[in-house]
């Protein structure tokens, strides 16, 4: 189905897509729901990190079915193309050590600095070239931002991808997806870049940004939808006191779907994540949109959803 440009709702919407590897299939379901709810044409700006960047790029390709089709094409062997035999369980454990920020990673894993970047990013590069048309990206009215961690200078950096060439878009996106120690960092304009959402223990500050809402701060938006992939991430609402924020969390842990979610590209797992993202988005947004069509103020719905999230997340807080 082709993007037709009509708008059912009088809303300017921003979308934020967090990082999380194969768990990003959940966001594919969210995006499909935004199409079916006729909200896709209301998106003015989207910001992603790591897998969230790949999903953001697919969203802008003006093809309703493309993002799901792209996920159907994926497999573990397609992403992990390094000739070295590295077990999935070992890689999952490495990423888990990063995301929990526990201990000295190099000591705990037995890795030496010379072993950084164990896996080539050829699979991710091929994926981008297959599904992303930079010409379409440059022409879309949706502003697309990507967060990558500037390793050289020690801070997360945000790139407006609409303003770059095809090779530059690929390099920036690969940088955003470059999980430390797993994928090699990317050199872009003399700087080294790695996954924007993961704090490498070797960084001087733990300031990576796995929920890259910052580029939306100066946009005039009626609604910001943030799609999380874990229960540990959240938006500091004090920094956005006037924004109407909807944070969508998976109704069930994505880590519990057929094992570790981050590197699980099993098609049955991907299907379940897509379906969950679709259902969760319909449940979250449908009452608000019905109210909007009736001419009602949606602020009470947003506040109620925030309260529901607080109660829901308590189950996962230690």
N, C-alpha and C positions, 0 to 999 in steps of 0.2 A: 504494500500500500504506500502511495506516495504522499508526502507532506503537502498539504493543501493551503496552509497559511491562515485558516480561519480561526477565530477566537470565540469560544462560547462564554468565557468568563472575563470580566473586566479586572484582571489581576496581573501584576508584574511579579513574576516568580523567579527566585534564585534557587539553585540546586547545589548541594554539597555532597560529594561522594567520597567516603573514607576509604582507606587502604585496608587490604586483608587477603591478598592472594586469591585463591580459588573461591573463597567465601564471597567474592565479588559477584558471583552468579546471582546472589540475592538481589543485587542492584539491577541486574538485567530484568528481573521480575518487577521491580519497582518502576523501572522506565517503561516497561510494557503496560503497566497499569496507568501511568501518566498519559500514554497514548489513548488508552481506552476511556479514560475519564475526560478526554479533550483538554488536558492541561498542558500538553507538550508544546503547543503554540504560544503559551503564556510564559515560557522560560526565556528570560532575558540573559541570564548568565549562569554558567555552571563551572564549578571548581572541583578538581579531583586530585588525588594523590595515589601513586602506584596503580593498582588495578582500577581505582576510581577514575584515573585519567583515561585509561583505555575505554572504560564505559562511557565517559563523557564524550570522547571522540566519536564513538559509535552513535550516540544519541544525536549528534549533529549531522549525520549523514543523510537525513531526510527520508529514511526508510524504516518503516515501523517494524519490519521483521528482521532487520539486519542484526540487531544486538543479540537476539536469541539464536539466530543462525550462526553468528560468530562463536557463541559459547558452545553450540552443538559441535563445532569443528574442533574443539580443544581436547587434548589428552595430556597426560603427564609427560609422555615421551615426546610430544610435540613442543612442549615448553622447555623441558630439561633435555638438551641435545648434547651435553658434554659426553665425550667418549668414556670418560672415567666412570666406573660403576659406583654410584653413590646411592645408598638405599633411601627410600622415601621416609622411613621412620627416622633416620639420622638427620635428614634435612629438616624435617618437622621439629625435631628436638632443638636444632640450632636456632630456628626462627623463634621457637617458644622461649628460649633463653634471652633473645633480644627483647621480645615484647614484654617479658616480665622484669627485665632490667636486674637480674640477679647475678651477683658474683663477677669475677673476672672471666670474661668469655674465652679469651685465648687460653687461659689455664684450664678452665673447665672442659673445653672442647678438645684440647690438645693440638690446636691449630697454631701454626707459625705465621708470621706476617707474610712470608713468601708464598703462602697458600691462599691468599685472599683472591676472591673471584674464581671459585671452583668451576662455575658453570657459565658457558657462553650464553649470550642473549639473542642468538640467531633466531630461536623460536619466536620470541616476542617481536623481533624486527619483522619476521615473515608475516606474523599476525597483523601488524600495523599496515604493512604494505598491501595485504590482501583485502582488508576491510575499511581502511581509512583513505579517503580521497582528500588530499590537502587543498585541492582546488575548491571543493565544496566547503571545506572548513573556512577558507579565506573569504568565501562569499556569504556565509551564513550570518544572520543578524544576532545569533547567540554568541556572547563573549565566552570563550573557553579558557580557563586558567588551569595550570598544572603546577603542583608544588613538588620541588626537588630540593634535596638538602645540599647546600653549598658547603662541601667538606673543607674547601680551601679557607673560607672565611668564617665558618662555624655558625651558620644560621639557615633556616628554611627560606627558600626563594620562590617567588611566584611568577610564572611566565604566562603572558597572554598569547596562546598558541596561534590565534588568528593572524598574528603579525609576522609569522616565521615561514621559511621555505620548507619544502617537504623533508629534506635531510635534517634541517634544524629541529623540526617537530619530532622526528624520529629520535634524534639524539637526546632532546629534553625529556621525552617520554621514557626512553630507556634509562636515563638517569633517575627519574622518579621511581622506576621499578627496580632499581639496582639494590636489592637487599644486601646489606654489608656482609662480607665473607662468602656469600653465596654467588652473587653476580658481581662482575667487576664494575667499579665506578666508571662514569663516563666523563671524558674531557670535553668541555664546551666553552669556547672562547677563553681558553687558558685556565679555566677553573675545573675542579673535580666535583662531580655531583653523584649523589647516591639517593637511595629511597627516602623520600621526603617525610615519611611517617614513622620511621624506626630510629630510635636512639642507639647508635653504636656506643658501647661502653667506653670507647677510646675518645669520644667527643669531649671537649672541655665542658660543655653544657648539655643537659638533657632537654633540648629545645626543639626537637623534631615536631612536625605538625601533621598528625594523622587525620585531623578534621579541618581541612583547609578553608575555613569560612572567611578568613581575613580579606581576600580580594573582593568580597561582596559588601564590605563595610561601607563603602562610599557610593554604592548604587541605590537608587531610589526604588525600593522593592516593597511590594505589599505583603509578600510571604516568602519565607526562606524555609526550604525543606532540606533537612540534613539526614542522610542515610548512613547509619552506623552498621558496622559488621561485628563489633564486639560490645560487651557491656561495660568495659572500662573507660571508653571514650565518652566525652560529653562536651557540650559547648558551655563556656563560661558566660552565662547570660548577663552578667554584670557589665561585660564589654559591649553588649548590644541591647541596652535598656529599652530602646524604642522599636526594636525589630519584632515582628510577629514570626515566631519560630515554631516549626513542627519538627521534632526529632523522631525519626522512625527507627526503632530497634527490632531485630528479629524476634518473633514471638517464641521461638525455641532456639537454643544455642546452636550456632552453625558448626561449632566444634564437635557436636555430638552426632552429626549426620555422617554415618559411615566412617568414623574415625576423624583424624585431624582435618579441619576444614581448610587450612591455609594452602596446603599442597595437594588437596584431594580433587583431581580433575576427572574422577570417575563420572561417567555420564549419568548414572542413576543419581549420584549425589548432586550433580549440577542441576538436574531436573527438579529435584526436591527443593533446592535452594531457590530456583527461579519461581517455582509455584508458591513458596512461602513468601517471597518478596512481593509477588503479585497480590496475594491474599491480604497481607499485612497493610499494604498501601490502600487497597479498597476499603478495608475496615477503618483505617485511620482517616482517610480524606473524604469518603462518601458523605458522612453526616454534615461535615463542614460545607461541602459543595452544594448539597441540597438546601442548606440554610441560605447560602449565598444566592441561589436561584430564586429563593423566596423573598429576597431583599433584606435578610436579617444580617446582623453584625456577627462576624465569625470569631471575634475575640474571645467570647466565653468558651467556644469549642476548643480553641487553642490552649486556653488556661486549663481546661479540664483534662486535655490530653497530657499536658505537662505534669499535672498531679498524678495521672494514671502512670506515667513513666516513672515518677519517683517511687510509687508503690511497687511497681514491677521490678525495678532495679535493686530494691532492697533484698530481693531473694538471692542476688548474685554478689552482694557486698559482704566482705568479711569483717 
